């Protein structure tokens, strides 16, 4: 009994709930209740810890707080943890490695950097973060065309004539005052501008095409709907993917 009390007290200290021993569940906040649930799982010293959508019922601020708390506990105990979530931000903050599942099968396994910067399929590209997908046809080993739009990619592994979807993250597109000469320099018109506090989310119609790109720009760079802008994209940020993927 003494050992049990000691272990309970130690676990409450670890999850920063020392002094809350006598409280009922209804007297705890949502975040505190989640910490109790984690403590109950850890106190038995499991070899593997399974957390299935543990933060799904919390508000946005508590979710963010608990992400870092769960990561801290993982590092403190060193227990192998399988964390199931549909929240991409949670997966990227908490995990050492991420497995992206599509229709019950593993689409890609890698670090947060790998699955975000080098997605292997269009499903992974769209699921992990926001992206633009421009579908076209490979003109050469390193160039994709959609109508009048030409996009140079960072590699040279394309097969001429093959259908390709190019993934471009919104933050990898730079807004300019006009289409400067160079690779992947485009002209367009702002369709919509949404101020998000620390950034602005733009929707830009590329000139003489049906391509519409989302652009994430610093909040200090403001453009209005209807304004003509230039777009500049580093070829290394253009990731080629198969244009279509079979449903399995």
CORWONOR-V892692 format. One record per helix or strand of 2 or more residues. SS is the DSSP state (H for helix, E for strand). FROM is the first residue (numbers start at 0). LEN is the number of residues. Records with the same first field share a line. If there is no record, write none. Layout:
SS=FROM-LEN / FROM-LEN
This chain:
H=1-13 / 24-3 / 29-13 / 59-18 / 87-7 / 111-6 / 121-6 / 169-3 / 234-3
E=47-5 / 79-5 / 97-5 / 104-6 / 131-9 / 142-4 / 148-4 / 162-6 / 172-4 / 184-11 / 198-8 / 211-7 / 227-6 / 238-4
